[in-house]
């Protein structure tokens, strides 16, 4: 993509006024994972919440004064300490819960892809922007909220690892782990609509996002061996093809 094409694609996929936005909101994350992480289509569509991992994740206790009882409730968070929790009784979405934290460090997330999902059968870890993880977490919570309440009527809020803090019971761990990020195996039709709305050229395909990721990383100065590892190329010659796409001015 050119910088303008990439911007138009992101703008189109985030546009809440597009006709199919609420029906195909998952495409926002399909596209952003493709652009920011360079995953293959089959890798993106296989992702569940359990693939999003953070080594800095730790388990703390929700302050007992939040619920005015002595029950211990686990809360997983990334190098933070809860200082205050304000819960809206309507509990209609994650936005109705306000949590103040004491910051303790950077947030570093990655996507772990199992070897049985990769082309070269080797597992790999791919860095993922924290802002994208936060938005995916909110999307899953809101998407699954009705189903969640049927099973756990006292659900109050998610922690940073999408475990469910409950009012009358211990935290429900791992409820979201097997929830697919992209609820469709092949989003070709939704992609075609976005392709048209973004005004992309005819030769731009879903796989173009992966090409764009590799090329942009090399332009940004990431060494070719790191790009090979993150992209999951078995042969360095595959990665070197992207170097050949670049012009001298790309490195100035």
Steps between C-alpha positions, in 0.01 A plus 500: 500500500595861464469703819179650364351159414581365846339805662187468284466130585528566874256790475247285312519208740456726805214701348199441726273656239568241231196285429653170610700627800300334779452181301866472404674685781743209527659627174645792695717251688558273202652792310695646791653164595594456136659843472665521845603133539532363146316175569370281219123489446471148644703604806278801567175305466626231739581744781325474835549718806743241642746588221542851645761478773703732720800378706448787747149382592462454876217401731393734780190527722212736435484740798238361740339841545383494137235239583479561876563137589793278597499283189831467313472574130795455268578771249765457231674816389818619331738648756229712663338549837129581531440821691125547440211325324170668411227267373191626319202290610374478142804289407418516131858500378860512608478880476269505803788392724764759579826371647779726620846346503839578635730450204802276549649448154454454128237271351652245266265259321557243231296254297612140544428285195509121543708298256194317370365835377816622321617424147842373611358309802711707741338701781584869518432814701400820325495838682157665506423865589345547843227729362389216273490250789287741705250548217477126430436439871219757500355357177490144636346610830223692325445231235468216752330695780150354451631143486719569800210618717300187419774293662636743761221734608720672759776593253624853572808577292795345320859529614781575254522134401122475444434294811160585646476665840171395664294658775409185693772252404872470430633635173416278203833431333537422130136539390610693190803286413335305218300790357596569138606856420376463141170304502525405129743263327526700180421874503549541124160660444546751782850575370365568151259758643777672697728485198246695300424750779870571551553548126788252484653387171376176344823315580464561877394182678479373856856372463614852407476584872772243570719635218445851635601392852828343387592787269418767759707323769801493270449867408487581873844344545410159645764248393403236248551207740259649754242556225551138391437374854197719569344430159565127532690460173679166487751619242685831533476536122127559538569794729772631271241545226357789703843664514509492121165687489654797676667796333806687623283789619315261733809488719570873513 
